[in-house]
Amino acid sequence: QVQLVESVGGLVQAGGSLRLSCAASGGIFRLNIMGWYRQAPGKQRELVARVTIGGSTNYGDSVKGRCTISRENAKNTMYLQMNSLKPEDTAIYYCNAVGVGVSYWGQGTQVTVSS
């Protein structure tokens, strides 16, 4: 059973930074894509960023230029560095990992940005 364990989010002031991590364990053969999504109250889940096993990245429009995603394949671990945080970044952040024909989700971690 694959598990995705996310680091604890937290409360950050606007303009601050936060780093999230997600570690995958159990029954993993190959995780082609790992990514972060977020969902704010009353809104749909949206892409924050994702990275392929080869290191290609893409970002959601709302975070471009403020976030950097990276991964350590040997550790099946992914990181999201978020800078210049805004109150509108407040959401539950979910880790996602995609293998061959399967997709896994973490339980989510709350990130709150105060103004």
Steps between C-alpha positions, in 0.01 A plus 500: 500500500653830389491778753574865447610681811488878484685732727301726728396827339436782739422863548713753315481875463445648159830539322650208685626164380416140566642169387286191469621147447332178399655158546362194327543155648377145451460298182650758269633400163512826313338832572500682169351822625484652845316817568322732738141608473304725728141563590367809668156508665227519239742455211604214279828322547767657283849420389780672686796328338614163375826340402573196286750231579725664244482834676262687269277738689188701451321741729155637550457854375430631849837391638734546205813682602434443870532124536763242419432128490771238516537132570753241610419188303719274710299599806163530327474838662375825360536856624311821443665828588247781518610862523323834511194331641166677472179458699344347189750216530309382804375149428545134573794376300493145370787289380436289191705225343426333169634162400402275212122492508480612860474827686556556869405787727624616834264599778570869457668763710362839592685811396367829632640836396404793715482855370 
